[in-house]
Amino acid sequence: MHDHSPEAADACVEELRAALAAHGIRLPSLGVDVPTFASRYPARPLIALGNCNLLTARALTAALRRDGA
């Protein structure tokens, strides 16, 4: 069973932030989507990747292609 707690979501964001940083990529808006936790019904938290400029998008694309090859 997977942990979908706010703490697990925060840990996931930090792991993703570190992995992106290892490729020289920074997404300033990266974080947990707080409205996910405002629902009356149990929901799995969402990670908000946010907006980025073209340079960052291209760096992310290159890193994914490089590691996926």
Buried (B, 14 or more C-beta within 10 A) or exposed (E): EEEEEEEBBBEBBEEBBEEBEEBEBEBEEBBBBEEBBEEEEEEEBEBBBEEBEEEBEEBBEEBEEEEEE
